């Protein structure tokens, strides 16, 4: 069955065996693991996952690809190793946190996927994702400059850059290179409740609201100047510091300080 990739769904099918092997390797898959794959495409990664796990749930939005997957994995579907869901991954609700996400995700919804699964009630044990190369670099802050994206991931887990995957290893070939990232140790350990979680992101968004301003000026929108001055002294933050210059642990301290000085 011939299938033409649909640009509207961000379809770029991975054809690099080393990259596929690296993704399964980083997933540290055990037979009893439940693996969720987002956007399985024609099943190249699905095949690798089924070799390692007894339970793979593949979520595919494209009805045409469902037919291809069903034909390719008839036996695995029949014996319960593979479950295919025709739908949007953003509508999927995990029932427990005993699962891992390993996927070549649609790049146009990378942020939405990260937000949904990292902050949902039942978080994955780990995520191994193929994303745009530049996005991977931003997530791990490879230039030592934090962003809303990098801090949003680090709030829940430990991101790690694994390897670059050139655009020539996809069909059709995208305009940019990609990279595999691993997000490990996923939890809510930094937040005692939803209010603390919400206040953390309020602080981060305020801090990055106006890029040309120093952090102190941006934070004035959510806290009195006197409180900010005291916080700068206690946390030993330089007056000229910009939001991108502060490492993740300092943002947690900022959130805790502001929470205790309302």
N, C-alpha and C positions, 0 to 999 in steps of 0.2 A: 504493500500500500504506500503510494507516494504522498508525502506531506510537505507542503511549502510552509516555511517558518512564518509566523505572524508577528509583524513588527509591533502591532498594538498590544501584544501580550509579552513583549520583551523576550522573544524566543531566539536564543543562540545556543545551539546544541554542542556540548563539549565532546571532543573526539580524542583527547589526549589520555592514553592509558596511564602514564606516570601520574598525571593530575588526579585521575579517578582513584588510582591506588593510594595516593597520598591522602585523599579525603577520607577513605575508609580507614586508613591507618591512624589518622589523627582522631577518628571517632572512637578508637579503642573498643570496637564492637564485640560484645559477647553474645552467644547464641540466645540468651534469654532477654537481650535488650529489645525494646520496641524502638524502631527508627521511623521518624517522620521525614519524608522527602517532599519538598515543595517544588512543583514544576518538574516532574520526572522526564518530560519530553518523550523521546522515543525509547527510553529505558536503559541507557548506557550505565548510568550510576546505579539505577535500580538493580541491575544484574549483579553488580559488585556487592551491594548491600545484602541481597538475598543469599549470597555465598557465605556471609558472616552471621546474619541474624535470622531467627525463626519468625520474626514479625516485622514487616515493613508496611507502613501506611503511606501511600503515595497520593498527594493531593494535586489534581490536574484540572485546570479551568477549561482547557481546549477539548471540546467534545470529540473532535477528529482524532486527537492523540489517545483518547480513552480507548477507541477501537483498536489502534495499533498496539497499545499496551496489553489490552485484553487478549489479543491474538498471540502476542509474544510470550506472555506469562500465563497461559491457560492453566497449566499444571499447578503453578504456585498459588494462583487464585483459588483453585479447586481445593487444595490441601490447607488453605488458611494462612499460608506464609505471607501472602501479599493481599492487602486490601486497597482497592483503588477508589478514591472519592472524587467525583466530578463536581468541583466547586471552587470557591475562592478561599485560599488559605487564611485570609483575614477574617473569615466567618467561622473557621474551625475552632472548637473549644476543647482543649485537652481535659481529660477526666481525672488525671493524676499527674504527678511529676516524675514518673518513672519512664522517661523517654528521652531520646536524643534527636536533634534535628541535624540532618546532613543533607545539604542541597546546593545545587546550582540555581540560585534564586533569580527571579525576574528583577533586573537591576533597577527598573523604574519604581519598585515598591520596597527597596532595601530598608529605608528608614521605617516604613510602616511595619514591616515584618519584625525588625529588631524591637520596636516599641511594643508590639502586641505580645510577643512571646517572652521577652525579658521582664515585662511588668505584669503579666497575667497571673491569675491565682495559682495555677499549676505550671511552674517554670520548667523548662527542660534541664536535664543534668548538664548538657553541654551542647554547643552549636558549632558545626563545621560548615562554613559557608563560602561559596565562590561569589565574589563581588567585584565591582570595578576596582582596578588597581589603586586609583587615587582615593577612592572611598576607604579601602583597606588601610592605606597610609594615614588617613585622617583619623580612623577609629583607634589606631594604636599610637597616634601622635608621634609619628616617626621623626618629625622635625622638632620635637619637644614643645610644640605649640598645641595646647588643648583647644577643643571646640565644643559646641553643644553636643555634637554627635559623639565625640570620644568620651565626654563626661557622662552622657546618657548610657553608654555601654558599660563603662567602668563602675557605674553605680550599682550594677547587678552582677558583674562577672569580670574575669581577667582576660582581656583580648590579646591575642598573639598573632603576629604576621607569620605565615608558614611558607608560602612560595608564590612567585609570580607565574602566571599562565598567559602566554602571549596570545594575541588576538587570532593568530593563524591556526590556533588549535580549536577553533570553533567553526561551526557551520550553521548559518552563514557567518562570515567573519565580521565581528563588530568593529567600531571605529577606534576603540581603546583596548588596552591590555586589561587583564583581570588578575586577581590574586585570591589565594585561599587564606581564610582567617579561622582561628580557633577561639571560641569564647568558653572558658572553663570556670569551674567553681561558681556557678550561677546560684544566686540566693538573694534574699532580702535583708541580709545581715546589717546593712547600714540604716535601715528604717524600722522603727518600732511599730509604726502604723501608717496608714494612708496619708494622714496629715503631715507627718514628717517627710514622707516621700514627695508630697506636693510642694511643701515649702522649699525643699532642696532644688527642685526644678524651677520654682519661681525665682530663687536666688541666682541660679545659673542663667536663666533667660534674661534676667535684669542685667546681670554682669556683662552679657554679650550684646545687649540691646543696641548700643551705639559704639561701633568698633573704634572710632577715632577718639573716644573719651577714655580716660583712665577708669579703672574699676571703681574707685571711690565715688566718682561722679555718677556712674550708672546705678550703684547701690543706693544712692540717695532717694531713688524712686520707691524703695520698699522699706527703708529704715531711717530714723532720725540721724542727723549728722553727728550728734554727740555719741550715739551708739556705735556708728561706723568708726569714729576716731578711737574710741575705747577698744574696739575689736582690732583695729590696725596695730595698736600698741601691744595688746595681749598676744596676738598671733604673729607679731613682728613682720608685718607686711609693709613693703616700701610704698611710699605715697604715689610714686609714678607707675606702679604696677598696672598692667592691663590684664583683662580677664584671661586671655590665652596663655599668660605666663605662669599662672598658678597651677600646680599639680593637683590631681584629684583629691588626695588626703586633706589638702588645705580647704577645698570646697566643702568637705564634710564638716570641718571645724567651723567654717563660716556659717553653715546652716545651723549647727548646734549653738553657736554664739547668739545668732539672731533669734533663734527659737527661745533661748533663755533670757533674752533682754527685750521682750516685747512690752 
